[in-house]
Amino acid sequence: MTRLERTIGLVLRVGVTASSIALASGLVLSFLGGPGPAAQLLLQIGILTLLATPVARVMVSIAEYVRERDWTFVTLTAIVLIELLASAVAALVFNKRL
């Protein structure tokens, strides 16, 4: 397994684990009737962490490709990152118009 594969695996495991813990904690607080703002915050953190995980994966890939001086993959992966960020911005803009 290459360094990139190990690093990406770590990023994905940490992101999904952190997201799962936050979401589970938020759900438990919600079901137990705990403080609403704390449960809501944990649920939002869990969702944001889950959405940020693929972005972090792409950023790690770009950094590793730069380190390897593989400019073709740097370019292609940067395009993927730009598309991910553009879709997030478009979703936010569209959501505000509703």
Secondary structure, 3 states (H helix, E strand, C coil): CCHHHHHHHHHHHHHHHHHHHHHHHHHHHHHCCCCHHHHHHHHHHHHHHHHHHHHHHHHHHHHHHHHHCCHHHHHHHHHHHHHHHHHHHHHHHHHHHC
